[in-house]
Amino acid sequence: MARQLFCSNPAYFLLPILLFSSAHALTDDVDIEVLRSLKDRIDPNSIPPLSFLETWNFQVDPCESGGGNFLGVLCTQREENVSSRVTEIDLDGVGYDGFLTQQIGNLTELTVLSLGNNLFRGPIPDSVSKLEKLTILATPGNYFTGTFPEQFGKLKPLQVLDFSHNRLSGPIPPTISEFRSLTILRLSGNAFTGNIPNLHGLWKLSTLDLSSNMLYGPLPRLPVNLKELVLSHNTLSGHIAPIQNLVKLDTLDLSDNRFSGAIQQGILALPKSMVRSWRLHGRACTWTVTIWWATCRHSSPM
């Protein structure tokens, strides 16, 4: 006759249940692989002691670890039987040298991706367009190359887009007007060419910085709620009439362009109490506008 085995300790039966529950409370396996791939694509010699990436120890769980592990990573709150997901990656700017992994698009709960002031190279992966919950995408001060990824039009919740001071080139695509939630757009210090697309539909935009590119042509219709407009160091031309509708403007820099014509009264009638800094000088004429006065000083012929 077969013998039956019994255990009087109830913990024996609870152990598998506890193990099952803990397994489901840990970081999603896909997210862990993305974090691992992100670190693997960085030159280990560029990861200094005490930096954020130096704390990414995959012997512990990224979302469940505390203390000094996985700095720069935030996750969803722990829920029963649901894996934690990575929601933010905010790296410190210490000169990490490498490439942004194509797997980044698998972090489908990511809302913040900030990689500023490092040495990331190569194109920005198209897979970023899969991050449809992203609200902040910031890569200033890197060496990203290639063109502006047109697939980014899918990132509807995006509020901050900062690609400033990289090596991006080509035109700024008209699809950028689909980022209807944008409040800050910084593309300065690249090699973008062509006309500035119509941005009038970005009605939430308060900061627009396209300076130090190779943009040309006239000013388009601009978002009416702009407070900061910086378009200096391009070859923009024509009249600056579209500025007169920006009644909330307090910072304006159109210097080092090819604008021409007189400053219309509508521009001089903008609320001076709100204007802190205006720079409009160009090759033909230098306008200096302060809070209470405006003058036009003609430059000597070159």
Salt bridges, closest charged atoms under 4 A:
ASP31 OD2 - ARG85 NE 2.84
GLU33 OE2 - ARG36 NE 3.58
GLU64 OE1 - ARG78 NH1 3.55
ASP97 OD1 - ARG121 NE 2.89
GLU109 OE1 - LYS133 NZ 2.80
GLU178 OE1 - LYS156 NZ 3.53
ASP209 OD2 - ARG186 NH1 3.80
GLU228 OE2 - ARG186 NH1 3.79
ASP250 OD2 - ARG276 NH1 3.10
ASP253 OD2 - ARG279 NH1 3.44
ASP256 OD2 - HIS233 ND1 3.17
